Amino acid sequence: MNAKNLFAALFLFLSLSGFAQAQTSVDETVKEWERAKAYTKEFLDAMPETGYAFKPTPEMRSFAEQMLHLTDANYGFAAAATGAKSPVGQGESEKSADKSKASVTKQVMAGYDFVINNAKRMTPAQLNEKIKLFNQFEMTKGAALSKLFEHQTHHRGQTTVYLRLAGVTPPQEKLF
C-alpha cells in the first residue's frame, strides 16, 4: 500500500469513527432521557394522591408544582435546543389548575416525551451547533440538553424529601 492509499484509508477510518462516536452521543442522550423519564415516573407513582399538594414549608413549591416546574423547563430547554415548537407556553404546566396525581403524571410524561422525541430527530452535527439559550447563554445544543438534564435531576432529587416527609420510601436510585 503506498502512502497515498494509506492516508486515504486512515482518513476514512477516522471519519467513520468520528461519525460513530457522534451518533453514539445522540443515542446516549436519548437513552439517558428515557431512563430519567422512567425514574421520574417512579417518583410520581410513589407519592400518594394526598401528597401532591404537600409543601415542606409554606414558601416552597408543592410536590405537584415541583414536577410541573421540571416539565415547563423540559419544554423550554428542549424547544431551544432542538428547534421544535413547544406545545406548552412558558410556565403553563406549573400554573395548571388541575394538580391531581393523574393530571400531573400525564403532563410530566408528555414533557419527557417532547424531549425524547425531539432529541431522536437530531443529527450528530446538530448537537455541536451553537445556540444562545434564552437569548443569554451561548452553548452547543448538546450542552443545552445536558443543562436541562441537570435541571430535571435537581428538581426530581428535591422531591425525595417530599416523599420522605409524606412517609413514603423514595424509589431506588436508577443510575443505569
N, C-alpha and C positions, 0 to 999 in steps of 0.2 A: 504494500500500500504506500503510495507516495505521500508526501507531506500535504499536498492539496486535498487529497481524498481523506486523509486522517483529520485534517482541520474541519472539513465538511461534516464528517461523521461525529466529531466531538461537538461541533456547533449544534447539530441536530439532536444529539443526546441531551445537551444542556438545555436546549429549548423545550424539549418534551418533558424533561424532569421538572423544569420551572412551571410548566403548564399543569403538570400533575400535582405539584405542591400547591399551586394556587387553587385548583379545583378542590383539593382536599380541604383547603381553608373554607371554601363555600360549603362543602358537605359537612365539615365540622361545625360550622356556625349553625347550620340547620339542626344538626344532631343535638347540639347543646341547648338550643331553644326548645326542641321537643322534650328534652329531659326537664328543663325548667318548667315547662307547661305541666307536665305530669306531676312534678313535685309540688307546684303551687296548687294543683287540683287536690292533692292530698291534704294540704292545709285547709282549703275551703271545705272539704268533706269532714275534716276533723272537728271544726268548730260547730257546735250546735246552733240551731236557728236563733235561739235567745242570745247567743254570744255575738251575733253580727252587729248589734247596736252597742256592744260593750266598749267603753273607753277607760283605759287605766287611770287617767286623770281628766278632768273636765276640758282642759285646753288641747288635749291630744285628739287625733282622728279616731273614729270608731274602727273596729276590725273591718267592717264593710268599706269604710272610707279609705283605709289603707290599701285595700285590694283594688278599689276603683281608681285611686290615685296612681297606683302602679300601672293600671290599664290605660289611663289617659297618657301616661308617658310612653307606654308601648306604641300607641298610635302616633303620637307626635314625633318621637325619635325615628321610628321606622319609616314614617312618611318622608321625613327629611333625608334619611339615609338611602332609601330605595327609590325615591321619586314618585311613589304611589300616592294617590289621593286618599287621605284618611276619611273613613265614613263617619267619624265622630269628631265633633268640634272640640276645641281646646277646653279641657276641664269638664266636658259634658258628662262623662261617666260618673265622676265623683259627685256631681250635682244631681244625679238621678234621684227621683223621689222614691223609687222602689229599691230599698236596700235589703230585701229579703234574701235568704240564702240562695234560692233558685235564681233570682234575677242577677245577683252579684256573680254567681258562678257562671251563668250564661255570658254575661258581659266580659268577665275576665278571660274566659276561654276564647271568646271571639277576638279579644285583643291579642292573645298569643297567636291565634291562627293568622291574624293580619301580619304579624312579624314574620312568622314561619313561611307563609305562602309567598310573601314578597322577597324574603331572603332567598328562597328557592329559585326565583326568577333572575337573580343577579348573576352576572358573569364574574369570573375571577378578576378581570380588568376593572370592573366597576367597584370592587372592594377597595381598590387603590386610588380611585378618583377622589379628588379633594372637594370638600363642600364647606360651606360656612354654616355650621349648625346654629339654628335660631338666629341667623344673621349676626353672630357674635364670635363663635369659636371655630377656627379653621382646623380641619382634620380630615382624614380619609373617611369614606363611607364605612369601611370596616371598623375603624376606631369609633365611629358614632354608634355602631351596633354593639361594640364592646362596652361603651359607656352606658348604653341602655341596659345591657345585661347586668352590669354592676348596680344600676338603679333598682331594677326589679328584685335583685338578690337582697339588697339593703332593706327594702320595704317588706319583702316576704320574711326576712330574718326578724324584723321588728315584731311581726305578728306571733313569733314564738312565745314572747312574753304574754301576749294577749291570751293565747291558748292555755298557758300555764296558770294564769290568773283565773281563767274560767274553769280550772280543774281538769283540763284536757292534756294528755300527753302528746306533744308535737310528733309529727311524722319522723321516722328515722331519716337521717341525713342521706341524701341521694347524690353522691358525687359522680357516679358512673351509671 
